Amino acid sequence: MTSEMRSDVLIIGAGQAALECAASLRKNGYEGTITLIGEEVHPPYQRPPLSKAYLLGEMDAARLELRGRDFYTNGAITLLTGRQAVAIDRTAKTVKDDQGTVYHYGDLVLATGARVRKLPVPGADLAGVFYLRTLTDIDLIGPSLAQAQNVAVIGAGFIGLEFAAVARKQGKNVTIIEAADRVMGRAVTEDISRYFEGLHRKHGSTVLTGTGVSGLVGQNDKLQGVTLANGEVIATDLALVGIGVIANCELAVEAGLDCGNGIVVDEHGLTSDPHIYAAGDCVLYHHPFAGEPVRLESVQNAIDQAKSVAAAISGTPQPYHAVPWFWSDQFDIKLQIAGLSTGTDTHVVRGNVDEDKFSIFHFRNGDLRAVDSINSAGDHMVARRLLASGKPITPEQAGDPNLVLKTLLV
Ligand SMILES: Cc1cc2nc3c(=O)[nH]c(=O)nc-3n(C[C@H](O)[C@H](O)[C@H](O)COP(=O)(O)OP(=O)(O)OC[C@H]3O[C@@H](n4cnc5c(N)ncnc54)[C@H](O)[C@@H]3O)c2cc1C
């Protein structure tokens, strides 16, 4: 049966960016109707703890929720979960969902995030092979992890390494397998990659870099091993695949919006349609900080971009220029990244690497572009402010232990 409804702002997706957009609209005094449609059954929740405190059993599901149920009632925000938007009609300004409901919108926001990239090898569908993106994923992994003894992590990005750290903390034999020649290679410079490889080895995990996976083997549909590209088989009860994500931009592509490996938007989150915005992991944006189109996958990006979208819809535009930042927790190490280190040429260490408390300042042509901090929250906060303000810092100053960094901010 087809039903129809109208919403001044319709947000597709009910994750970090969607929630922030709705909250910011109300904060800005926006009085129109707001509806969120999310395909997951859960109300908007935070993903970062899924591979950290939640997986460790140190956080319960209720605490994952980004806002309590009152938030939606009090803010007059209609939240519809368990529904997938399946088509956009830009001429009629409508969206259809998988239950046949047609939504008429004034402005549409695409906050569809990303989905995991599947491992394209034989055996990848055996029981015991997992991916990690959603609360449903982690609730499936938990009981299997408890039973497993030999765990393989395929792909050493942030999620793979965070998962590996938790598995190792739980006493599992952990093998990390990365096809590239270093871990977290897309996000950090080589010195930080090597530091984290050492960290995982120090805790007893095996770290294999430059090692591809050619297949997964098992019996009776149950995983028993990972076959490496050189033919060696590693005995495995559970494999966690973390080889990146793909932006959910099919709806936008089918609607004829400009898309690359994400939905193309301007500094207000506006797509090539004047009534359709996008924010978060699904977006490709020419970020002034990167100097080129980038698709960032972080809470900061989802929140700050969603705020810009809400500002534009509320009639008080605020372009999205914020400095990118990110964090990761592995064992007792907190990595905090400010800026983007791609293309940097000079790397200066500040602090003490042996004491696991230091930062690396990355410069390009003498300009600070990024700072990776290990258990050094103070450096991270100053770095964000330096990067945002453009106040100068030289490599010599960054490496000077007698200089109090904060003095550079005045
Ligand atoms: C395990 C894990 C750990 C992470 N750790 C960190 C961290 O430490 N720090 C950090 O900064 N970031 C971290 N991230 C990344 C961060 O969570 C994401 O960048 C952020 O969630 C992006 O928000 P989003 O709203 O763009 O997308 P999402 O949070 O993915 O939300 C998009 C939602 O839209 C839904 N959707 C998609 N298509 C449709 C459709 N057609 N109809 C209806 N609904 C749809 C999706 O199902 C999803 O629920 C982590 C991510 C994961 C998975």
The ligand as a Gaussian input file, in Angstrom:
#p B3LYP/6-31G(d) Opt

LIG

0 1
 C       33.926000       0.452000      13.847000
 C       34.128000       1.898000      13.492000
 C       34.978000       2.679000      14.262000
 C       35.165000       4.029000      13.948000
 N       36.004000       4.782000      14.714000
 C       36.154000       6.092000      14.449000
 C       36.971000       6.928000      15.269000
 O       37.599000       6.454000      16.220000
 N       37.030000       8.252000      14.988000
 C       36.357000       8.815000      13.942000
 O       36.430000      10.022000      13.720000
 N       35.578000       8.048000      13.127000
 C       35.468000       6.715000      13.358000
 N       34.668000       5.938000      12.551000
 C       34.050000       6.560000      11.369000
 C       32.767000       7.272000      11.730000
 O       31.950000       6.457000      12.522000
 C       32.053000       7.665000      10.438000
 O       32.914000       8.551000       9.747000
 C       30.721000       8.331000      10.690000
 O       29.829000       7.419000      11.295000
 C       30.124000       8.845000       9.400000
 O       28.824000       9.298000       9.639000
 P       27.738000       9.305000       8.462000
 O       26.497000       9.828000       9.072000
 O       28.306000       9.955000       7.281000
 O       27.545000       7.780000       8.065000
 P       26.973000       6.584000       8.905000
 O       27.286000       6.749000      10.355000
 O       27.475000       5.367000       8.221000
 O       25.390000       6.676000       8.723000
 C       24.765000       6.497000       7.488000
 C       23.463000       5.760000       7.709000
 O       22.671000       5.851000       6.542000
 C       22.040000       4.611000       6.314000
 N       21.638000       4.519000       4.917000
 C       22.404000       4.357000       3.818000
 N       21.668000       4.319000       2.699000
 C       20.386000       4.465000       3.086000
 C       19.157000       4.505000       2.380000
 N       19.103000       4.396000       1.048000
 N       18.006000       4.665000       3.100000
 C       18.048000       4.774000       4.440000
 N       19.188000       4.731000       5.156000
 C       20.348000       4.597000       4.489000
 C       23.122000       3.623000       6.711000
 O       22.584000       2.333000       6.954000
 C       23.661000       4.278000       7.977000
 O       22.930000       3.885000       9.107000
 C       34.474000       4.592000      12.835000
 C       33.628000       3.789000      12.060000
 C       33.460000       2.454000      12.372000
 C       32.548000       1.600000      11.534000

